[in-house]
């Protein structure tokens, strides 16, 4: 019969899927959204609905969520500043980036540098006079 009509057998046996009622779909999406603590967006809702046997696009789920006023809740990362130790007082910026001095021993600074030697890390601690850049002490 398909040869006579010149159509494929797939077309002959094709049965259109029943069209779901939009309000039923909205109820299912809202139910799944609430069941997941109002935290799921369109991506996760699509996977949950696929497990239930419903094939919906993310765009359609998004439209339903917008129509129903469903917005997912999420946490925002907050900046946590470092706390200073209670026994450390704030130190004033006395040098204010003036690293040239007129008298010796007027300004002494330190530097701690890590250096990789071979496969190990070593540190070098210098105590430096800013008047003539003389290394007063060295610790390795």
N, CA, C and O of each residue as an XYZ file, in Angstrom:
560
protein
N       0.823     -1.190      0.000
C       0.000      0.000      0.000
C       0.877      1.269      0.000
O       0.569      2.241     -0.689
N       1.987      1.246      0.790
C       2.888      2.397      0.848
C       3.560      2.626     -0.500
O       3.807      3.767     -0.888
N       3.864      1.518     -1.229
C       4.491      1.663     -2.535
C       3.529      2.303     -3.528
O       3.930      3.118     -4.359
N       2.266      1.931     -3.435
C       1.269      2.480     -4.357
C       1.086      3.979     -4.101
O       1.006      4.775     -5.036
N       1.023      4.348     -2.820
C       0.839      5.763     -2.474
C       2.148      6.552     -2.561
O       2.156      7.781     -2.495
N       3.259      5.811     -2.714
C       4.583      6.407     -2.838
C       4.966      7.216     -1.580
O       5.450      8.343     -1.673
N       4.731      6.600     -0.395
C       5.124      7.187      0.890
C       5.914      6.140      1.671
O       5.805      4.944      1.401
N       6.690      6.584      2.615
C       7.473      5.642      3.418
C       6.599      5.007      4.486
O       5.554      5.537      4.864
N       7.063      3.847      4.965
C       6.302      3.161      6.009
C       6.324      3.971      7.305
O       5.371      3.938      8.084
N       7.404      4.687      7.524
C       7.506      5.508      8.724
C       6.396      6.558      8.755
O       5.813      6.824      9.805
N       6.115      7.141      7.614
C       5.044      8.131      7.530
C       3.689      7.480      7.769
O       2.814      8.076      8.398
N       3.513      6.260      7.271
C       2.239      5.551      7.419
C       1.977      5.215      8.883
O       0.853      5.353      9.364
N       3.019      4.773      9.593
C       2.839      4.360     10.980
C       3.022      5.505     11.978
O       2.854      5.306     13.181
N       3.359      6.684     11.498
C       3.598      7.818     12.376
C       2.325      8.195     13.109
O       1.256      8.316     12.511
N       2.461      8.380     14.425
C       1.337      8.856     15.225
C       1.791     10.123     15.941
O       2.797     10.123     16.650
N       1.066     11.156     15.752
C       1.424     12.425     16.385
C       1.296     12.301     17.894
O       0.355     11.696     18.408
N       2.257     12.884     18.590
C       2.211     12.855     20.045
C       1.104     13.791     20.511
O       0.893     14.852     19.923
N       0.401     13.402     21.561
C      -0.666     14.284     22.051
C      -0.070     15.584     22.606
O       0.960     15.571     23.279
N      -0.720     16.672     22.318
C      -0.262     17.981     22.776
C      -0.620     18.124     24.252
O      -1.775     17.964     24.646
N       0.418     18.436     25.074
C       0.181     18.591     26.503
C      -0.527     19.919     26.759
O      -0.328     20.899     26.042
N      -1.333     19.922     27.770
C      -2.023     21.133     28.174
C      -0.995     22.067     28.831
O      -0.255     21.643     29.719
N      -0.948     23.300     28.411
C       0.055     24.252     28.896
C      -0.073     24.492     30.398
O       0.937     24.627     31.088
N      -1.294     24.547     30.909
C      -1.460     24.789     32.344
C      -0.973     23.592     33.162
O      -0.451     23.761     34.264
N      -1.146     22.368     32.614
C      -0.619     21.188     33.304
C       0.907     21.235     33.354
O       1.513     20.911     34.376
N       1.520     21.642     32.241
C       2.975     21.754     32.209
C       3.465     22.805     33.201
O       4.472     22.612     33.882
N       2.741     23.912     33.272
C       3.125     24.963     34.213
C       3.053     24.459     35.646
O       3.919     24.769     36.464
N       2.018     23.682     35.948
C       1.876     23.120     37.292
C       3.026     22.170     37.609
O       3.562     22.184     38.717
N       3.404     21.341     36.628
C       4.485     20.380     36.843
C       5.811     21.110     37.052
O       6.587     20.749     37.936
N       6.069     22.137     36.236
C       7.314     22.903     36.376
C       7.354     23.594     37.736
O       8.385     23.582     38.409
N       6.241     24.193     38.143
C       6.199     24.881     39.432
C       6.362     23.888     40.580
O       7.053     24.175     41.557
N       5.736     22.738     40.467
C       5.846     21.710     41.505
C       7.301     21.236     41.645
O       7.807     21.086     42.757
N       7.960     21.004     40.512
C       9.361     20.557     40.526
C      10.268     21.656     41.080
O      11.228     21.374     41.798
N       9.959     22.902     40.744
C      10.736     24.045     41.227
C      10.643     24.157     42.746
O      11.655     24.352     43.419
N       9.441     24.034     43.282
C       9.233     24.147     44.730
C       9.820     22.934     45.449
O      10.360     23.058     46.549
N       9.712     21.762     44.823
C      10.241     20.537     45.433
C      11.757     20.614     45.602
O      12.312     19.992     46.508
N      12.423     21.365     44.743
C      13.875     21.519     44.818
C      14.284     22.807     45.519
O      15.290     23.419     45.159
N      13.513     23.222     46.515
C      13.806     24.360     47.395
C      13.986     25.674     46.648
O      14.726     26.546     47.104
N      13.331     25.826     45.527
C      13.359     27.054     44.724
C      14.781     27.450     44.331
O      15.077     28.633     44.158
N      15.653     26.460     44.191
C      17.054     26.743     43.898
C      17.431     26.372     42.476
O      18.499     26.771     42.012
N      16.601     25.625     41.768
C      16.950     25.145     40.433
C      16.597     26.168     39.372
O      15.555     26.821     39.438
N      17.474     26.298     38.397
C      17.220     27.131     37.231
C      16.722     26.267     36.087
O      16.302     25.130     36.298
N      16.768     26.806     34.876
C      16.214     26.089     33.728
C      17.012     24.841     33.391
O      16.430     23.837     32.981
N      18.326     24.876     33.553
C      19.150     23.710     33.204
C      18.814     22.511     34.079
O      18.570     21.414     33.577
N      18.803     22.728     35.392
C      18.536     21.625     36.302
C      17.082     21.188     36.229
O      16.785     19.999     36.345
N      16.177     22.135     36.038
C      14.768     21.757     35.900
C      14.551     20.908     34.660
O      13.742     19.981     34.680
N      15.255     21.206     33.592
C      15.124     20.416     32.369
C      15.539     18.974     32.621
O      14.888     18.048     32.138
N      16.620     18.775     33.375
C      17.066     17.419     33.686
C      16.076     16.701     34.595
O      15.821     15.510     34.415
N      15.518     17.411     35.567
C      14.528     16.797     36.460
C      13.281     16.386     35.692
O      12.731     15.308     35.916
N      12.841     17.247     34.789
C      11.644     16.935     34.005
C      11.916     15.810     33.016
O      11.014     15.031     32.707
N      13.144     15.714     32.516
C      13.487     14.616     31.609
C      13.432     13.285     32.343
O      13.056     12.268     31.759
N      13.807     13.282     33.629
C      13.704     12.055     34.421
C      12.248     11.644     34.620
O      11.944     10.459     34.760
N      11.355     12.624     34.631
C       9.923     12.331     34.758
C       9.281     12.002     33.417
O       8.094     11.683     33.355
N      10.062     12.080     32.346
C       9.543     11.720     31.028
C       9.009     12.887     30.225
O       8.377     12.679     29.189
N       9.245     14.104     30.673
C       8.785     15.286     29.943
C       9.953     15.900     29.187
O      11.016     16.136     29.760
N       9.755     16.156     27.917
C      10.788     16.762     27.087
C      10.406     18.214     26.827
O       9.558     18.503     25.982
N      11.045     19.127     27.567
C      10.792     20.560     27.404
C      12.119     21.262     27.164
O      13.154     20.858     27.694
N      12.077     22.310     26.364
C      13.300     23.072     26.119
C      13.536     24.041     27.276
O      12.619     24.391     28.019
N      14.788     24.461     27.403
C      15.115     25.431     28.448
C      14.376     26.740     28.227
O      13.978     27.403     29.185
N      14.194     27.106     26.983
C      13.484     28.348     26.672
C      12.031     28.273     27.139
O      11.495     29.232     27.694
N      11.406     27.124     26.907
C      10.005     26.968     27.319
C       9.896     26.962     28.838
O       8.983     27.565     29.402
N      10.828     26.279     29.497
C      10.831     26.268     30.962
C      11.045     27.685     31.484
O      10.414     28.093     32.459
N      11.930     28.431     30.840
C      12.177     29.815     31.242
C      10.948     30.692     31.084
O      10.672     31.542     31.931
N      10.203     30.482     29.987
C       8.970     31.263     29.790
C       7.942     30.935     30.864
O       7.270     31.824     31.386
N       7.824     29.642     31.192
C       6.876     29.237     32.234
C       7.285     29.841     33.574
O       6.444     30.339     34.323
N       8.578     29.794     33.867
C       9.057     30.363     35.134
C       8.798     31.864     35.184
O       8.429     32.395     36.232
N       8.987     32.545     34.069
C       8.752     33.986     34.026
C       7.274     34.301     34.206
O       6.910     35.236     34.918
N       6.421     33.508     33.550
C       4.979     33.717     33.651
C       4.488     33.502     35.075
O       3.613     34.224     35.552
N       5.056     32.503     35.754
C       4.639     32.181     37.119
C       5.388     32.992     38.176
O       5.068     32.916     39.363
N       6.376     33.759     37.747
C       7.142     34.567     38.697
C       8.100     33.741     39.540
O       8.326     34.058     40.708
N       8.666     32.686     38.965
C       9.585     31.817     39.688
C      11.018     32.246     39.387
O      11.449     32.217     38.234
N      11.743     32.637     40.407
C      13.155     32.962     40.243
C      13.941     32.118     41.232
O      13.567     31.993     42.398
N      15.025     31.546     40.757
C      15.817     30.670     41.618
C      16.648     31.502     42.582
O      17.122     32.588     42.246
N      16.813     30.972     43.779
C      17.617     31.644     44.791
C      19.026     31.091     44.725
O      19.227     29.902     44.478
N      19.988     31.950     44.943
C      21.378     31.521     44.942
C      22.140     32.399     45.911
O      21.735     33.520     46.219
N      23.249     31.867     46.383
C      24.050     32.619     47.344
C      25.077     33.458     46.602
O      25.600     33.053     45.563
N      25.350     34.608     47.139
C      26.341     35.511     46.568
C      27.599     35.407     47.426
O      27.524     35.457     48.654
N      28.740     35.262     46.784
C      29.998     35.189     47.524
C      30.281     36.542     48.168
O      30.255     37.575     47.499
N      30.545     36.529     49.441
C      30.819     37.760     50.176
C      32.314     37.867     50.447
O      32.982     36.865     50.703
N      32.825     39.073     50.388
C      34.237     39.311     50.677
C      34.457     39.223     52.176
O      33.755     39.865     52.958
N      35.428     38.429     52.565
C      35.764     38.300     53.976
C      37.152     38.891     54.177
O      38.155     38.280     53.809
N      37.202     40.047     54.745
C      38.482     40.704     54.975
C      39.287     39.991     56.045
O      38.722     39.336     56.921
N      40.602     40.114     55.976
C      41.450     39.478     56.976
C      41.381     40.258     58.276
O      41.434     41.488     58.300
N      41.264     39.517     59.325
C      41.212     40.152     60.634
C      42.628     40.301     61.174
O      43.452     39.395     61.047
N      42.895     41.441     61.769
C      44.214     41.640     62.368
C      44.217     40.999     63.751
O      43.184     40.910     64.416
N      45.377     40.562     64.160
C      45.496     39.969     65.487
C      45.252     41.048     66.537
O      45.543     42.223     66.313
N      44.720     40.641     67.674
C      44.323     41.626     68.677
C      45.518     42.294     69.357
O      45.381     43.392     69.897
N      46.697     41.646     69.340
C      47.837     42.252     70.033
C      48.764     43.007     69.089
O      49.849     43.418     69.503
N      48.374     43.201     67.845
C      49.201     43.945     66.900
C      48.607     45.332     66.673
O      47.443     45.474     66.298
N      49.420     46.336     66.905
C      48.969     47.710     66.691
C      49.254     48.110     65.248
O      50.186     47.595     64.629
N      48.469     49.010     64.725
C      48.686     49.517     63.371
C      49.982     50.321     63.336
O      50.270     51.097     64.246
N      50.756     50.123     62.273
C      52.025     50.826     62.110
C      51.846     51.930     61.078
O      51.294     51.704     60.001
N      52.309     53.106     61.411
C      52.175     54.241     60.493
C      53.196     54.125     59.365
O      54.261     53.534     59.543
N      52.869     54.688     58.213
C      53.759     54.691     57.055
C      54.691     55.899     57.176
O      54.400     56.974     56.653
N      55.808     55.709     57.868
C      56.727     56.808     58.156
C      57.538     57.182     56.920
O      57.735     58.368     56.653
N      58.010     56.198     56.163
C      58.846     56.480     54.992
C      58.056     57.113     53.853
O      58.562     58.007     53.175
N      56.860     56.678     53.640
C      56.004     57.167     52.554
C      56.754     57.148     51.213
O      56.703     58.109     50.445
N      57.446     56.037     50.952
C      58.164     55.752     49.707
C      59.320     56.723     49.429
O      59.722     56.882     48.276
N      59.847     57.359     50.450
C      61.063     58.169     50.271
C      62.242     57.302     50.708
O      62.599     57.262     51.885
N      62.836     56.611     49.739
C      63.882     55.637     50.036
C      65.288     56.237     49.967
O      66.272     55.507     50.084
N      65.394     57.528     49.784
C      66.709     58.186     49.827
C      66.794     58.963     51.138
O      65.928     59.781     51.449
N      67.850     58.692     51.899
C      68.011     59.328     53.208
C      69.307     60.133     53.234
O      70.245     59.819     52.500
N      69.367     61.179     54.082
C      70.532     62.049     54.168
C      71.548     61.589     55.209
O      72.731     61.905     55.083
N      71.128     60.865     56.215
C      72.030     60.465     57.290
C      72.024     58.944     57.437
O      71.003     58.298     57.201
N      73.162     58.376     57.827
C      73.193     56.932     58.050
C      72.367     56.532     59.272
O      72.232     57.302     60.223
N      71.839     55.365     59.232
C      71.016     54.769     60.295
C      69.752     55.573     60.592
O      69.164     55.432     61.664
N      69.339     56.408     59.656
C      68.091     57.163     59.833
C      66.887     56.279     59.506
O      65.851     56.347     60.168
N      67.046     55.449     58.470
C      65.973     54.534     58.083
C      66.587     53.172     57.770
O      67.435     53.041     56.888
N      66.144     52.179     58.504
C      66.614     50.805     58.308
C      65.398     49.967     57.915
O      64.354     50.019     58.566
N      65.552     49.202     56.848
C      64.434     48.393     56.348
C      64.863     46.933     56.263
O      66.051     46.613     56.282
N      63.867     46.059     56.170
C      64.131     44.623     56.033
C      63.454     44.103     54.777
O      62.512     44.697     54.252
N      63.966     42.973     54.317
C      63.388     42.317     53.148
C      63.501     40.817     53.357
O      64.546     40.318     53.774
N      62.448     40.116     53.074
C      62.430     38.660     53.171
C      62.111     38.116     51.789
O      61.042     38.390     51.243
N      63.033     37.345     51.222
C      62.875     36.832     49.863
C      63.071     35.326     49.870
O      63.997     34.812     50.497
N      62.187     34.622     49.163
C      62.333     33.177     48.998
C      63.029     32.903     47.678
O      62.670     33.474     46.648
N      64.035     32.019     47.710
C      64.822     31.690     46.527
C      64.837     30.174     46.386
O      65.052     29.450     47.358
N      64.606     29.706     45.168
C      64.641     28.266     44.927
C      66.058     27.878     44.514
O      66.589     28.385     43.525
N      66.660     26.976     45.282
C      68.005     26.476     45.003
C      67.882     24.963     44.853
O      67.555     24.254     45.805
N      68.149     24.485     43.643
C      67.968     23.058     43.386
C      66.491     22.717     43.439
O      65.688     23.273     42.690
N      66.140     21.805     44.326
C      64.728     21.428     44.472
C      64.144     21.913     45.791
O      63.058     21.489     46.185
N      64.855     22.791     46.468
C      64.398     23.278     47.764
C      64.247     24.797     47.737
O      64.890     25.492     46.950
N      63.379     25.290     48.620
C      63.196     26.728     48.780
C      64.004     27.185     49.994
O      63.963     26.560     51.054
N      64.735     28.277     49.823
C      65.486     28.899     50.905
C      65.030     30.349     51.021
O      64.520     30.930     50.063
N      65.216     30.914     52.182
C      64.860     32.324     52.331
C      66.093     33.133     52.704
O      67.017     32.636     53.349
N      66.082     34.377     52.286
C      67.145     35.323     52.611
C      66.482     36.522     53.274
O      65.570     37.130     52.713
N      66.940     36.846     54.449
C      66.411     38.002     55.177
C      67.526     39.038     55.287
O      68.597     38.756     55.825
N      67.268     40.224     54.777
C      68.265     41.296     54.762
C      67.812     42.439     55.656
O      66.628     42.768     55.713
N      68.766     43.036     56.350
C      68.528     44.294     57.057
C      69.399     45.327     56.354
O      70.617     45.169     56.270
N      68.765     46.390     55.848
C      69.415     47.300     54.914
C      69.311     48.739     55.414
O      68.259     49.169     55.888
N      70.417     49.478     55.300
C      70.413     50.906     55.615
C      70.106     51.660     54.322
O      70.776     51.447     53.311
N      69.109     52.532     54.342
C      68.709     53.232     53.124
C      69.652     54.376     52.747
O      69.576     54.889     51.631
N      70.526     54.777     53.644
C      71.442     55.880     53.335
C      72.422     55.485     52.226
O      72.567     56.208     51.240
N      73.089     54.347     52.384
C      74.063     53.922     51.381
C      73.776     52.506     50.853
O      74.632     51.902     50.205
N      72.608     51.994     51.122
C      72.188     50.661     50.668
C      73.121     49.559     51.188
O      73.326     48.544     50.522
N      73.668     49.766     52.352
C      74.576     48.796     52.944
C      73.764     47.694     53.627
O      72.794     47.966     54.335
N      74.179     46.449     53.400
C      73.535     45.318     54.064
C      74.142     45.216     55.459
O      75.325     44.913     55.613
N      73.328     45.469     56.458
C      73.801     45.458     57.837
C      73.787     44.050     58.416
O      74.644     43.696     59.225
N      72.814     43.252     58.000
C      72.728     41.879     58.501
C      72.104     41.013     57.421
O      71.320     41.475     56.592
N      72.479     39.738     57.459
C      71.995     38.786     56.464
C      71.688     37.482     57.181
O      72.498     36.992     57.968
N      70.549     36.940     56.916
C      70.164     35.675     57.532
C      69.681     34.741     56.436
O      68.843     35.105     55.610
N      70.232     33.515     56.444
C      69.836     32.555     55.398
C      69.156     31.364     56.001
O      68.752     30.452     55.279
